[in-house]
Amino acid sequence: MLSSIRLSYTRTTKIRSQLPVNGTRYWSSEVTLRRSYLYVPSSSDRMLEKSLTAGSDVVIYDLEDSVPPNPEDKRSARERLRKFLEVKREDLKPLQVAVRVNDVTTPFFYEDMLQIISQPAVRSIVLPKIHSTTDLDLVSDAVKISRKRLDKPTLQVIPSIESARGMWNLGSIANWESPHGPVSGGVLKALLFAAEDYCADTGIIRTPSRRELLYTRSQIVLAAKAFGLGAVDMVCVDFKDTDILHSECMDGRELGFTGKQAIHPSQVSVINKTYVPTKEEIQRAVKIVQSMKVAHKSNQGAIELDGRMIDAPMMKQAESILRVAEAAGLAISGPALKW
């Protein structure tokens, strides 16, 4: 059982040197930031071009909902994206490129896989309307065929949870592994929540408080963390209101989400700035880690700090904060300690 559980950070980090803080050094690991996931319609040359400078951690080139559902529009968008990925191959290298294909039940899915997922620039695939591991197995079969000639890193698989069935089968989806192995069939990277589709399927009525989605979002985070996956929060449809977006970002981060979807480039900077520790959180984390290191040298496992009890779990949280802060290039400072 334990061998099947993938621990947090194992897919996005690697052990490296220690993290310096004003002369003090911490054991750390390198974190790849995946805060913002920007959808880019593949039907627009202008939007494809703008995606190169949008600043999103992950760029999702969309072949699904942003493209009209008739065969000619789907074919045209697919061909436009294929040419873009080929012509801009060098420009795309610094980006984390993902593609949202049409779902497995549509007549467009296999052409999406053969023509687009076969492109070397594509690192991740976003899968809409995943209801069970059976859907993931079908996708994995197509991954094996479409990428068999590529000498590239394993394709990262991101299922979208957007139905009651998907939520019912959430645990098995989060624990899915390709029957073809990760190299040939892809590897699960994150769980993504599609709130509007989910509400349409369940009859839930959206409210500004988001109370009606609290249980669902919490369960998605829990399932993701149980199996070492990222958790990507819902789209903020009020894309012109940065206050609402910031509120949603804060709410999602507090629930444990690691990133958020964006439908407009203007949302990216707000998401990126919110899904990192604040200055106060960083300062507090430095203080906790430094104080606990001193305590450990005195054979103490728990201490009082500013009127609160601090022990191993809080040190673990603090170290996680510092890893993310370092990856985001944020200033990390604190009083140097003399051992």
C-alpha positions in Angstrom: 0.0 0.0 0.0 2.7 2.5 1.0 4.6 1.9 -2.2 1.7 3.2 -4.2 1.5 6.4 -2.4 3.5 9.2 -4.0 4.7 11.8 -1.5 4.3 15.5 -2.0 7.0 17.3 -4.0 8.4 14.1 -5.5 7.2 15.0 -8.9 8.2 18.7 -8.9 11.4 18.9 -6.9 14.9 17.6 -6.6 17.3 17.6 -3.7 19.8 20.4 -4.0 22.1 22.5 -1.9 21.0 24.3 1.2 19.1 27.5 1.3 21.0 30.5 2.7 19.3 33.0 5.0 21.8 35.7 6.1 24.5 33.2 6.8 22.2 30.5 8.1 21.7 27.6 5.7 18.7 25.3 5.5 18.2 21.9 3.9 15.9 22.5 1.0 14.6 21.2 -2.3 14.0 22.9 -5.6 10.4 23.6 -6.4 8.9 24.1 -9.8 6.2 26.8 -9.5 2.8 26.0 -11.0 0.7 28.8 -9.7 -1.1 30.0 -12.8 -2.7 27.9 -15.5 -3.7 30.2 -18.4 -6.2 28.9 -21.0 -5.4 30.1 -24.6 -7.9 29.5 -27.4 -6.2 27.7 -30.2 -8.6 29.3 -32.7 -6.8 32.7 -32.5 -3.4 33.4 -34.0 -3.3 36.6 -31.9 -3.9 34.9 -28.6 -1.5 32.1 -29.4 1.2 34.7 -30.0 0.4 36.7 -26.9 0.7 33.5 -24.8 4.5 33.6 -25.2 4.7 36.7 -23.0 1.7 36.2 -20.7 3.9 35.2 -17.7 1.8 32.2 -16.7 3.6 29.3 -15.0 1.6 26.9 -17.2 0.1 27.7 -20.6 -2.9 25.6 -21.6 -3.6 25.7 -25.3 -7.3 24.9 -25.6 -8.9 22.7 -28.2 -12.1 22.1 -26.2 -14.6 24.7 -24.8 -13.0 27.8 -26.4 -13.4 26.3 -29.9 -16.9 25.9 -31.4 -18.1 22.3 -31.4 -18.4 21.8 -35.2 -15.9 19.6 -37.0 -14.5 22.4 -39.3 -13.7 24.7 -36.4 -12.1 21.9 -34.4 -10.0 20.9 -37.4 -9.0 24.5 -38.1 -8.0 25.1 -34.4 -6.0 21.9 -34.3 -4.1 22.7 -37.4 -3.4 26.3 -36.2 -2.1 25.0 -32.9 0.0 22.3 -34.6 1.8 24.9 -36.8 2.3 27.2 -33.9 3.9 24.5 -31.8 6.2 23.6 -34.7 7.2 27.2 -35.7 7.5 28.5 -32.1 9.3 25.4 -30.8 12.4 27.3 -29.6 10.3 30.1 -28.1 8.2 27.6 -26.2 11.1 25.8 -24.5 11.2 28.0 -21.4 7.4 27.5 -20.9 5.5 24.7 -19.3 3.2 23.9 -22.2 0.0 22.0 -21.7 -2.9 21.2 -24.1 -6.5 20.7 -23.2 -7.9 18.2 -25.7 -11.5 17.3 -26.4 -12.9 14.7 -24.1 -12.5 11.0 -24.9 -16.2 10.6 -26.0 -15.9 13.1 -28.8 -14.9 12.4 -32.4 -12.2 15.0 -32.0 -10.2 13.3 -29.3 -7.9 11.0 -31.3 -7.0 13.5 -33.9 -6.1 15.9 -31.0 -3.8 13.2 -29.6 -2.2 12.2 -32.8 -1.5 15.7 -34.2 -1.0 17.8 -31.0 0.1 15.6 -28.1 2.7 14.1 -30.4 4.4 17.5 -30.5 7.7 17.7 -28.6 6.8 21.0 -27.0 3.9 19.6 -25.2 4.7 18.6 -21.6 1.2 18.2 -20.1 -2.2 17.2 -21.2 -5.4 18.6 -19.5 -8.2 16.1 -19.7 -11.8 17.4 -19.5 -14.7 15.3 -18.3 -12.8 12.6 -16.5 -15.4 10.5 -14.6 -13.3 7.4 -13.7 -10.1 5.6 -14.2 -11.6 3.9 -17.3 -11.4 7.3 -19.0 -7.8 7.7 -17.9 -6.9 4.3 -19.3 -8.3 5.2 -22.7 -6.3 8.4 -22.6 -3.2 6.5 -21.7 -3.7 4.1 -24.7 -3.7 7.2 -26.9 -0.7 8.7 -25.2 1.3 5.5 -25.9 0.5 5.7 -29.6 0.8 9.4 -30.1 4.2 9.8 -28.3 5.9 6.5 -29.2 8.5 8.2 -31.4 9.3 11.0 -29.0 12.5 10.9 -26.9 11.1 13.3 -24.5 10.2 13.5 -20.8 7.1 11.6 -19.6 3.8 13.3 -20.5 2.2 14.8 -17.4 -1.5 14.1 -17.1 -4.0 16.5 -15.4 -7.6 15.2 -15.2 -10.4 17.8 -14.8 -12.9 17.0 -12.1 -16.2 18.4 -13.3 -19.0 15.9 -12.5 -20.7 14.1 -9.7 -19.3 10.8 -11.0 -15.8 12.3 -11.1 -16.1 13.4 -7.4 -17.5 10.0 -6.5 -14.5 8.3 -8.0 -12.0 10.9 -6.9 -9.9 8.6 -4.8 -9.3 6.1 -7.5 -8.7 8.9 -10.1 -6.0 10.5 -7.8 -4.3 7.1 -7.3 -4.4 6.2 -11.0 -1.3 4.9 -12.7 -0.9 4.1 -16.4 -1.2 0.4 -17.4 1.6 1.1 -19.9 3.9 2.6 -17.2 4.7 6.3 -16.8 7.2 6.6 -19.7 4.8 5.2 -22.3 1.4 6.1 -20.9 1.9 9.3 -18.9 2.0 10.1 -15.2 -0.6 11.9 -13.1 0.6 15.4 -12.2 -2.3 17.4 -10.7 -6.1 17.4 -10.2 -8.0 20.3 -11.7 -11.4 21.5 -10.6 -13.9 22.8 -13.3 -16.5 24.5 -11.2 -18.9 25.7 -13.9 -19.1 22.2 -15.4 -19.5 20.7 -12.0 -22.3 23.0 -11.1 -24.1 22.3 -14.4 -23.8 18.6 -13.7 -25.0 18.7 -10.1 -27.5 21.6 -10.1 -25.4 23.5 -7.5 -26.1 27.2 -7.6 -23.0 29.4 -7.5 -22.9 32.2 -4.9 -20.3 34.9 -4.2 -19.4 33.2 -0.9 -18.4 29.9 -2.6 -19.8 28.1 0.4 -21.7 25.6 -1.8 -18.3 24.4 -3.3 -16.3 24.3 0.0 -16.8 20.5 0.5 -15.9 19.6 -3.1 -12.9 21.9 -3.3 -11.6 20.6 0.1 -12.0 17.0 -1.1 -10.1 17.6 -4.3 -7.2 19.2 -2.3 -7.2 16.2 0.1 -7.1 13.6 -2.6 -4.3 15.5 -4.4 -2.2 15.8 -1.3 -2.8 12.1 -0.4 -1.1 11.1 -3.6 1.5 13.8 -4.1 -0.3 15.8 -6.8 -0.9 19.5 -7.4 -4.3 20.9 -6.8 -5.6 23.5 -9.3 -8.5 25.6 -8.2 -11.4 26.8 -10.3 -11.6 29.7 -12.8 -12.7 33.1 -11.6 -15.3 34.1 -14.2 -15.3 37.7 -13.0 -12.1 38.3 -15.0 -12.3 42.1 -14.9 -12.7 42.3 -11.1 -9.3 41.9 -9.5 -10.7 42.2 -6.0 -12.9 39.1 -6.5 -10.0 37.3 -8.1 -7.7 38.1 -5.2 -10.3 36.9 -2.8 -10.7 33.6 -4.6 -6.9 33.2 -4.7 -6.6 33.8 -1.0 -9.4 31.4 -0.3 -7.9 28.7 -2.6 -4.5 29.0 -1.1 -5.9 28.8 2.4 -7.7 25.6 1.4 -4.4 24.1 0.2 -4.7 24.6 -3.6 -1.3 24.9 -5.3 -2.5 26.9 -8.3 -5.5 28.5 -10.1 -6.8 28.5 -13.6 -7.0 31.8 -15.6 -9.1 32.7 -18.6 -7.5 36.1 -19.3 -3.8 37.2 -19.3 -4.8 40.0 -16.8 -5.5 37.4 -14.2 -2.0 35.8 -14.3 -0.1 38.4 -12.2 -2.7 38.4 -9.4 -2.6 34.6 -9.2 1.2 34.5 -9.3 1.5 37.1 -6.5 -1.1 35.5 -4.3 0.0 31.9 -4.6 3.3 32.6 -2.8 4.0 33.4 0.8 3.6 37.0 2.1 6.6 38.9 3.5 5.2 38.3 7.0 4.8 34.5 6.4 8.4 34.3 5.2 9.7 36.2 8.2 7.7 34.0 10.5 8.9 30.9 8.8 12.6 31.9 9.1 12.1 32.6 12.8 10.5 29.2 13.3 13.2 27.3 11.5 16.0 29.1 13.2 14.5 28.8 16.6 13.8 25.1 16.2 17.4 24.4 15.0 18.6 26.0 18.2 16.1 24.0 20.2 17.2 20.7 18.6 20.8 21.5 19.6 19.5 21.7 23.2 17.6 18.4 22.8 14.3 20.2 22.7 11.5 19.0 20.4 9.0 21.8 21.1 9.4 25.4 22.2 7.4 28.5 22.9 7.7 31.2 20.3 5.8 34.5 20.6 3.3 32.9 23.0 2.7 29.9 20.8 3.8 26.3 20.9 6.1 25.3 18.0 7.1 21.7 17.2 8.0 19.5 14.2 4.8 20.0 12.1 5.1 23.7 12.3 8.8 23.5 11.3 7.8 21.4 8.3 5.2 24.0 7.3 7.9 26.8 7.7 10.4 24.9 5.5 7.7 24.4 2.9 7.0 28.2 2.9 10.7 28.9 2.4 11.0 26.5 -0.5 8.2 28.2 -2.4 9.5 31.6 -1.5 12.9 30.7 -2.9 11.4 29.3 -6.1 9.5 32.5 -6.6 12.6 34.6 -6.1 11.3 36.3 -3.0 13.6 37.9 -0.5 14.4 35.6 2.5 16.1 37.3 5.4 16.4 36.9 9.1 18.8 37.3 11.9 21.9 35.1 11.4 22.4 32.5 14.1 25.7 31.7 15.8 26.0 28.0 16.4 
